[in-house]
Every structure is written in C-alpha cells, then in structure tokens.
Amino acid sequence: MPPFPAPADPTALHPMEGQPRVVLLKPLVTSPLIEVGEFSYYDDPDDPTAFETRNVLYHYGPEKLVIGKFCALATGVRFLMNGANHRMDGPSTFPFPMMGGSWTDHRGLLAGLPVRGDTVIGNDVWIGHGATVMPGVRIGHGAIVAAGSVVTRDIPDYAVAGGNPAGVIRHRYDEKDTARLLDLAWWDWSLDHLTAHLPTVMSGTVDALEAAAPR
C-alpha cells in the first residue's frame, strides 16, 4: 500500500510553486505583537514579505494583532492599529510632541489616548482586496469581508460583511449550524485528518463535517 501523501507544509514561506506573490504569514512575521496561525496567507504581486511594515500600520504596542489559522488575506489588506489615534478632546488633533524640539516636554499630552485593545481575526477568515481593518476589531471565525471594506466594528462568526463602514450583508449559516461549526472547529484537526477529509471541509454539509470529525 503506498504511503499516505504528506499534507502541505505550514513552515514554507512560499507555499505555491512559481507564485512568489503568496506567503504564509506564520513563518514570515517576526514582531512579538503579531500572532498568526498556520496556513494563513497574504497575496501581493509587489512584495508580500513586507507585510509587517506595509500592511500593519501604526503598530507601536502593547496591543496585538492576532490572526487565526487558514485565513486568506488579499492584496492591500491593511490593519490600522491603536497607534494611529490622536487626541480629539481639544481644539487641535495634531501630535505636537512627536515633532521634536521643546515640544517633547509635553509628551504627557499623548498619554491616555483612546485604545480599543487587540485586533483579533478568527480562523478561516477571508478578507478581500484593499479592505481596511480598524483598531480593536474582532472578525469572527468563518467570516468574509468584501473587497474595499472598512471594518470599524466587530463582525460575527460566519457572516459576510462589506461596505464603508462594513455591515453584515448576510449570514453564511443559521444560528444552529453556526454553533455546530464552531464546536467542530475543523481548523484544530490534525493535518492528517484534515487532509483525509478536504472535500468535506471545502464543499460538504455541516452534517457531513460532523460525521467526518475526529472521534
């Protein structure tokens, strides 16, 4: 009996042969402020390896960007982090102390800026071309974000969202099946088990996925 074919390699920087525009993010990122699960990828014809500097902006910490497993990020997806915030409680929003000179004596004016916490992208999330995700947003498992959207608030699990600001267009499954999918959490299956059931994961019903789940 021939050996079982090996699944894809989650440590390969460029998983698609002949397609340097696609990178897996987990082996790419170095920032301790970014956490990425296995097989989540970014596609960019220019330089996908510059993801940390070109696509994650104003990331000075301590808030984190957390991206789950098996996420698909199209070209130009950007995450704006809390460092982009300015004061809005006075006549001017300009960050004078950052410009140097004697203005640095007033750095205290930059303390206590509004923050929304970590930005969290669930597992199996597809974010379309040119979408922007604002600070502190949570995008649920299995969600889809339409191209060009500006995500300013949380998106539920298995919802399709789009627009500026992004709103829910429809739900991929009803509440009962969404709960079942979250319980099955196929993204946590072993790679061998996942490989054996890829047709079900990609095109099967929730019932079929439940029947294929590890025992």
N, C-alpha and C positions, 0 to 999 in steps of 0.2 A: 504494500500500500504506500503511495507516495506521501512524503511529509506534507503536513498542513501548511499552506502558503503563509509566509510571515506577513503580519499586518504592516501598515505604514509606520514609518519611524518618526516618533514625536520629537526627536532631537535634531532632525535635518533642518537646516536653516532655509534651504530652498527645496521644498518637497516635490515640486513639479519639474520634471526634467525638461530643460530647454525653456523654462519660464522664470528667469531671474526676477521678474516683477512681483513674484509671490514669495512672501517669507512667513515662516512660523514665528510667532512673537515670543513664545516662551524661551527658545534658545537665543533670541536676539536681545531682549531688554536686559539692562544692567542696573537700572535705578532701583533702589530699595523701596521707592514709593510707588512702584508699578508691579502688580502681581497678575500673571497671566496663566491660564490653564493650558493643558496640552491641546495641540492641533488648532488653536485659534490662529487665524492668519490675516495678513494685510496684503492688499494688491495695489501696486503703484508702478506705472511704467517708468517713472523718473528714478526715484531712489527709495525703495521700500525700507532699506536698512536705516534710514534717517527717521524712522517712526517716532522715536523718543523725543527728538528735538523739533520736528516739523508738524507732528500730529498731536502731541501732548503739550499744551501751551500754558504758560504762567504757573508752572508746577514747582512751587518753592516749599511745599510741605506745611504741616505734617500730614495733611490729608492724602489719601492714597487713591490711585486708580486701580480698580480690581476688575479684571476681565475673566470670565469663566472659560470653560472648555468648549471646543468646537464652535467658536464664533467666527463669522465671516465679516470682515471689515473692508468695504470697497474703497477705491481711490478717493483721497481727500477727506475721509472721515477725520474729524478733529474733536478733541476733548479739551474744553476750556476748564481750567482748574481754579481753585479759590484765590490764587494769587492775582487773578485778573480784577478783583474787586477794588473799588475806590470808595472813599468816604462820600456820602450823599447827604450828610446832616448839616452842612454849612453852605455858604454861597458858592464855593468852588469845589469841584471834584478833582482838581489837579493834584498829583502827588509831589508837592514841592520838595520834601526832604530827600527824595530819591535823586534829585538833580545835583547834589553835592554842595560844596562850599559851606557857608554858615547855616544854610538851610537844614543841614544834617542835625543841627542841635534840636530840631523839632521832630525827630523820628517818632517820638511818642504819639504824634498825631496819626501815625499809621497803625498803631496798635488797636486791637479790638475791632478790626474790620469784620463785616459780616461773613460768616463761613457756613457752609451747608454740609460739611462732613465729607466722607469718602464718596467717590463716584463708583457705582457698582453695576457692572454689566453681567447678567446671568449667563448660564450655559446655553449653547445652541441659539445664539442671537445673531441675526443678520442685519447689519447696518448699511444702508445704501449709499451710493456715490455722493460725496460732498455734504453729508449730514454733519451737524454740529451738536455735540452733547454738552450741556451747561453743567456747572459745578454741582456736586451733591446729588445728582440724579441717580435713580435706580431703574434700570431696564430689566424687566423680568425674564425668566427662562423662556426660551422658545419664541421670543418676541421678534417682530420685523419692523424696522424703521425705514420709511421710504426715502429715496434719494432727495437730497436738498433740504431735508427737515431740520428744524431747530428744536431740540428736545430740552424743554425748560422744566418739565415736571415728570414724575415717575410714570412708567409705562407698565401695565400689568403683565403677568405671565401669559404667554401665548396670545398676545394682542398684536394687531397690525396697526401701526401709527404713522402719521405723516402730517406735514404742514408746518407753518411757522406762526405761532408755536405749535408743536406737534400735538395732535389729539388722536384718540383711538378711533380708527376707521371701522374696524370690526374685530371680533374675536375669532381665533382660529378654531377653537373648540368651545363647547358649552362648559359650564362650571364643573359638572360632574366629571367629564373627560379630562379637563384641565387638572383637576385634583388627582386623577388616576395617573396622568403623565408625570406630574411632579413626584408622586410616590414611586413610580417606576424608575425615574432618574437614570435613563439609559446611558447618560454620559459618564456614569460611575461604574458601568460594567467593565469587566476585564477586556483588554483588547482582543484576546482570542474569542471570547464570547460575542463581542460586538462584531467582529469580522464574520463569524458564522451566521449572523442574523442581519447583515446590512440591508438586504432587500426589505425586510420587515421594518427596520428603523427608518428607511428612506421613503417607503411607499405603502406600508401596511396600515391596518386599522389599529385603534387603541386596543381592541380585543386581541389582535394578533401579537401586538407588542407585549401585552400582559402574558400571553401564552409562551412567548419566547424568553421571558425574563429568567435570570438565574434562579435556581431553587436552593 
